[in-house]
Amino acid sequence: MIRFEQVSKRYPNGHQGLDNLSFHIRAGEMVFITGHSGAGKSTLLKLIMCMERPSSGHVHVGGQNLRDLGSADIPYLRRQVGVVFQNHQLLFDRTVFDNVALPLIINGTPADEIGRRVRAALDKVGLLSKEGSYPIALSGGEQQRVGIARAVVHKPALLLADEPTGNLDPGLSAEIMALFEDFNRVGVTVLIASHDLPLIAKLDHRMLTLHQGRLLQDGEGA
Ligand SMILES: Nc1ncnc2c1ncn2[C@@H]1O[C@H](COP(=O)(O)OP(=O)(O)OP(=O)(O)O)[C@@H](O)[C@H]1O
């Protein structure tokens, strides 16, 4: 599903974001990426989304070498991927329903299907009763669930998350991780950047540890 072959990323200011990184994630896996602040976790996710391009090496997603994608192909790639951010990036002047519907509206999904899909996504994250609420009226954990519903509403094969529990207490963080496990159980490939080692250690998934842009360790648990 995702293959990095000797990928390096040097930013224009000379910062080495990633350094000769190679790994393979199979369809259906759930994998954590961890490492110190600045280790390259976000850079790795951005390369998968084509938000950044490698300076050298190859990134393959779903059998496609991203080097071969032109800017017109990128929306098609992103349709296969759902992304969850630490700060939710919700629109605060729109309801929960409208926030979750956004990717479908952008995709040109027919209106009658939008309602059905949005409610199915909200149901999966336990927020069906909040569809008419505004994000400001929700707790931090609920806001993050809305972010997750929005990321999965178009049924992506791949779910990426960048520090999805960064602002949450340990109990809520565990609930959010359990949600990701639910999606993984039904076949979604899940890749989560997180430096919450105590939480990750409790979950039995593969962990890629980065150190200064290099792969330090690839294994199970902490
Ligand atoms: N757009 C950019 N321009 C220049 N340097 C960048 C840019 N984005 C990231 N970097 C640098 O690349 C390195 C890796 O950053 P990245 O954001 O991938 O790390 P991270 O592991 O996600 O860190 P954090 O846990 O703090 O979010 C850092 O040294 C960072 O300062």
The ligand as an SDF file (V2000), in Angstrom:
LIG
                    3D

 31 33  0  0  0  0  0  0  0  0999 V2000
    8.4740   23.4930    5.3230 N   0  0  0  0  0  0  0  0  0  0  0  0
    9.6410   23.2990    5.9580 C   0  0  0  0  0  0  0  0  0  0  0  0
   10.7090   24.0800    5.6550 N   0  0  0  0  0  0  0  0  0  0  0  0
   11.9000   23.8540    6.2700 C   0  0  0  0  0  0  0  0  0  0  0  0
   12.1310   22.9010    7.1910 N   0  0  0  0  0  0  0  0  0  0  0  0
   11.1090   22.1280    7.5180 C   0  0  0  0  0  0  0  0  0  0  0  0
    9.7970   22.2780    6.9420 C   0  0  0  0  0  0  0  0  0  0  0  0
    8.9840   21.3410    7.4750 N   0  0  0  0  0  0  0  0  0  0  0  0
    9.7360   20.6550    8.3490 C   0  0  0  0  0  0  0  0  0  0  0  0
   11.0090   21.1250    8.3910 N   0  0  0  0  0  0  0  0  0  0  0  0
   12.1150   20.5870    9.1850 C   0  0  0  0  0  0  0  0  0  0  0  0
   12.2760   19.2030    8.8700 O   0  0  0  0  0  0  0  0  0  0  0  0
   12.5210   18.4400   10.0520 C   0  0  0  0  0  0  0  0  0  0  0  0
   11.4150   17.3980   10.2300 C   0  0  0  0  0  0  0  0  0  0  0  0
   10.1670   18.0660   10.5310 O   0  0  0  0  0  0  0  0  0  0  0  0
    8.7820   17.3090   10.7520 P   0  0  0  0  0  0  0  0  0  0  0  0
    7.7410   18.3440   10.9070 O   0  0  0  0  0  0  0  0  0  0  0  0
    8.6130   16.2720    9.7220 O   0  0  0  0  0  0  0  0  0  0  0  0
    9.0870   16.6000   12.1640 O   0  0  0  0  0  0  0  0  0  0  0  0
    8.0820   15.8870   13.1830 P   0  0  0  0  0  0  0  0  0  0  0  0
    8.7620   14.6080   13.5740 O   0  0  0  0  0  0  0  0  0  0  0  0
    6.7290   15.8070   12.5970 O   0  0  0  0  0  0  0  0  0  0  0  0
    8.1040   16.9020   14.4030 O   0  0  0  0  0  0  0  0  0  0  0  0
    6.9430   17.2840   15.4710 P   0  0  0  0  0  0  0  0  0  0  0  0
    6.7580   16.0570   16.3290 O   0  0  0  0  0  0  0  0  0  0  0  0
    7.5540   18.4180   16.2250 O   0  0  0  0  0  0  0  0  0  0  0  0
    5.7320   17.6600   14.6880 O   0  0  0  0  0  0  0  0  0  0  0  0
   12.6030   19.4480   11.1940 C   0  0  0  0  0  0  0  0  0  0  0  0
   13.9680   19.7890   11.3650 O   0  0  0  0  0  0  0  0  0  0  0  0
   11.8160   20.6440   10.6710 C   0  0  0  0  0  0  0  0  0  0  0  0
   12.2610   21.8510   11.2520 O   0  0  0  0  0  0  0  0  0  0  0  0
  1  2  1  0
  2  3  1  0
  2  7  2  0
  3  4  2  0
  4  5  1  0
  5  6  2  0
  6  7  1  0
  6 10  1  0
  7  8  1  0
  8  9  2  0
  9 10  1  0
 10 11  1  0
 11 12  1  0
 11 30  1  0
 12 13  1  0
 13 14  1  0
 13 28  1  0
 14 15  1  0
 15 16  1  0
 16 17  2  0
 16 18  1  0
 16 19  1  0
 19 20  1  0
 20 21  2  0
 20 22  1  0
 20 23  1  0
 23 24  1  0
 24 25  2  0
 24 26  1  0
 24 27  1  0
 28 29  1  0
 28 30  1  0
 30 31  1  0
M  END
$$$$
